[in-house]
Structures are given as C-alpha cells and as structure tokens.
C-alpha cells in the first residue's frame, strides 16, 4: 500500500517525498513540484539533471543530434528523460538505455526512416570504445601462421562487430538524409584497434556472412569456414570463393579483427 506523505507522528515519508521530487524533475509539465521546496530551487535541480542527460546524449549521438533541429532534439531528449526507467545508475549506460527507449517506447511517427539504425550505429561506436574485453594481437611472429591460414583455427575478436543495416548509416549527415533504403544492405565491421581507436570498414555481404559464421563459433578451422561459405554461395567455381575468402581473412588478421591460433 502506498504510504501517505506524512506518517503518523508527523514523520516525513521520505520514500514518497523522493518519488514526488523525482516525478517533478523528470516531467514538470505533468507533475506538481513538492510544496515544501523552494520553486526556484526545484527549477535549478530540474535544469541541472536534464542538462546532464541532454549533454551526454548529444555527445554520444552526435550525428543524430546534428540532423534534428533544436525543437526536435529537445522533445526527444525530454521524452526519454520523462518516460524511460533506466536499470543502471551508471552514466556510461545511458546510451544503451536511450537505444532501448528508441526501440521500445518512442513514437516513431515523423522520424527519419533510418533513425533507429543510425542510433544503433552510434551506440556501437561508444560501446566498443569502453568494452573491457582484451584485444588479441597477431604479432610479427604470427606472420607464417597467416601465410598458412587455411590450416589454422581462427576466431573473431570480441572487439569486432559485424553489422548489417538497411541504410548506409556511416554516410548519414545533415547533407545526406535518404528517404528510401538503397537496393542492397550496408554491411560493416566496426572494430577497436591496438591503439584503442574505433574504426569501421564497409564490407560485402559475403564477408559479413563469413564473419557471422565465425561469430557463431568459439574457434573454427579456416578451411571449414570457407568451405561453408562456398557451399552456401552455390558458386559454379567454389575454389574462387575459397581463395577470395582466404585473402579477406588474411587482411582481417593483419588488423587483428580475427585472431589466429599458433
């Protein structure tokens, strides 16, 4: 049962008071300010909390912020602030919470058709930049292993994420706002390198499928992986697929996107 604001004996129900305070901070248009708190002070608290969230969203979704005008962005940030109930108290989790809000709570009418994909792409960049997994370096002594890659076990780096979108999200800007998706999906590999810099490479659908197969396994023999791709492609010359795929894997190994067993 909900407690009354004042318990018996005149004691303050701090839980109810916190709820009242937080409700106003989140959505002052639809919730009254606490009676016993100075109005100017409440306005200051409200501005401080919202501005922190707004600034954090702007810095983590810079392209999304750039393609929306001030009124559109304020409405989006305010709706997120008022409606979404975050499960994590950490600021670093806010971008993921915002993505969850866009996917499950936001009214998409009037949005750019690519908005959710763009937000996901920008979130990936942030998530990879703070990921705690260790990068496995294929150092110089592995050069021979790369040359013999067909007979080696390989795995996808946990700091490399293959992605497929309907829209070319990496190209979107205030000067490029496509109304319809192109005929082919956009496939990317987004990865963090040994200098802890997040980069992306646009890849072909067949390379995306190659990485998807690796993602499904802890470790896989290169020859097995390439044979599966050749079988799926039904190409009349499977050796061409295998040799082309092997060259792609060598290039990815040199960037530490895949790791090669000794």
N, C-alpha and C positions, 0 to 999 in steps of 0.2 A: 504494500500500500504506500502511495506517495505521502511523504511526511509533510506536515504543514510548515510554512516558513519559520514560524516560531514554535518551538516545542513548549511543553508545559514548564512552568517556572521561569518563562521569559528567555530561555536559552535560544541562541540562533541556530537554526538548522543549516549548517554550513554546506551540506550537500545540495540542498535546494537553492541556497544562495549562489553557489558555484554554477549551478545549472542556469539560473536566471542571468547571471553575469555573462556566461559563455553564449547563451542564446542571443543576447543583445549584440555581443561582439561579432558573432557570425552574421546576423541578419537584423540590423537595427530597424529596417522598414517594417518588419512583421513581428518584432518582439519589443516590449517596453524595457526601458532602462531600469535598473534597480532603484527603488525610491530613495534609499539611504546613501547613494553615491552621487557626488557632485556631477552635474551634467557635462561640464567641460572636461572633467577628468575622464568620464566614460568615453567621450568623443576622442580624447587623446589615446586611450587604450585601444579603441576600435581602429583608429588610423594606424597606430604602431603595429598591431597584429596583422591587419590586412596588407599594409605596405611591405612587411617582411615576406609574406606569402607571394604577393604580386611580384616583388623583385626577384624572388627565387624562381618563379615560373618563367619570367621574362628572360633570365639568364640561361635557363636550361632548354627553353624552346624559342630560340632567337628568330628562326625563320617564321614559325607560326605567329610570333608577335609582330614581325615585320609585315606580314601580308594582311593583318587585321588593322582596321583603324582604331583609334583610341577608345571610342564608344563600344565597339565590338569586343575588344580585348577586355575592357573593364567589366562588361556584362558577363563574359565567360569566366574571368577570374573570380568575380563576386559570386556567381552561381556555384562554382566549385567550393569556394570558401564557406558558403552558407549551407550547401546541401551535403557535401561529401563527409563521411565519417572515417577518418584515417585510422588504420590499425597499428601504425607505427608512430612513436613520438619523435623519430629522428628526422631532421631536415633533409638528409640525403635520400629519404624515402619519398619525399614529396613528388618528384617527377613520376614515379611509378603509381602513386596514388592518383595523380592527375590523369594519367593514362587510363587507369581503371574507371575513373569518373567519366571520361570521354566515351569509353566503350559501353558502360552500363547505365549511366544516369543522365547524360547530356542529351538534350533535344537537338537532333542533327538537322532539323529543317532550317534551310537557309545557309548551311555550312558549305564550304568548298567541298566537292566530292572526294578530294584526296586528303582531307584534313586529318582523319584518323591515321592514315598511313604515314603522313608527314610527322605527326606527333610520335608515332611509334619509332620511326627512324631517328628522330632527335633524342628520344629516350634511350635507344640502343647506344648511341654515342656516349651519353652520360654514364649508363650502366657499365659499359666496358671500361670507361676511364677509372672507375672506382672498384672494379671487380677485384677480389682478393686472390683469385687463382694465380698460380705461378706459370710463367711462360717457359716452355721447354725450348732451349736454344739448340738448333742443329749447327754446332760449331764446325770449325775447319776440319777437324778430324773425321767428320761425317761425310766429307766430300765423296769418298769412294762408295759409301753406302748409298748416296744419292745416285751415283752412276749405276749402281746395282739395284736400283729402287724396285724393279719388278719382283724381286725375290725377298723384299723386306716387308716387315709389318709396319704399318703406318697408323696414325690416329690424328683426328682433328684437334687443334689447340682449343682448350676451353675459352681462350680469349679471341676466338674467331667464330663469328656467327654468320652462316649463310642465310640470306633473306630474299624473299620474293614479294614484289608489290605489283599492283595493277598500274600504278603511276610511277614515273621517274622521279621519285621523291628527292633524290640528290640534286636535281636541277631546279626545283621549285624555288621561286623568288618573287618579289613584287612585280618583276618584269615577265615572269613565266607562270601563268596560272591556268593550266589546261582544264577545259570543261569536260573533256571526254578522255578515257584512257586510250593509249595507243594500242595498236593491234597485238603487240607482244608484251608479256610481262617484263618488268625490270627486275633483274636478278643481281644481287650484290653480295660480296663478302666484306663484312666490317670486322676489323681486327685491331688489336693493340700490339704494337711492335716492341722491340727490346729497349727503345727509348721512352716507353710508356706513352707513346703518341697513338691516338686512334685514327686509322685510315680506312678508306673503303676502296674496293676495286669493283667495277662493273664486270660481270661475268655472263657467260652464255647459259641458257637453260640446261645444257648437258653438263656443264661444270657445276652448276647448282645441284643437279641430281647426284653427281659424283660426291660432292661434299655432304649431301643429305645421307647417302649410304654410309659414309664414314661416321656421321653423327649418330647413326643407329647402332654403332658397334664401339666397344671399348678399344679394340685394336683389330686390324684386318690386313690380310696379305694383299699387297698392291695388285698382284695378278688377279686375285679373286674379285677385287673391287672393279677392276677394269673389264673383266670378263662379264660381270653382271651388267655393266653399262652397255657393252657391245651386244649382249643378248636382248636387253630392253629396247635398244635402238632399232633392232632388226635391219641394220645396215647391210647391204649386199657384200661389203668388204669389211668384216669386223676387225681385221688387223689394222685398218686405217684408224678406226675408233680407238683401239688399244694404244697405238703408237702416239696418236694425238693426245690422248688422256695421260699417258706417261709423261709427255713433255710438260703438260699443265701441272701435274703433281710435282715435278722437279722444280718448277718455278715457285710453286706454293711452299715447297720445303725450304727453298732458299730464303723465303720471307718468314719462315717459322710458323706459317699458317697450319701446316701439318708437321708432325714430329715423326722422325724415322728411328726405328729401333736399331741399336748397334748390331 
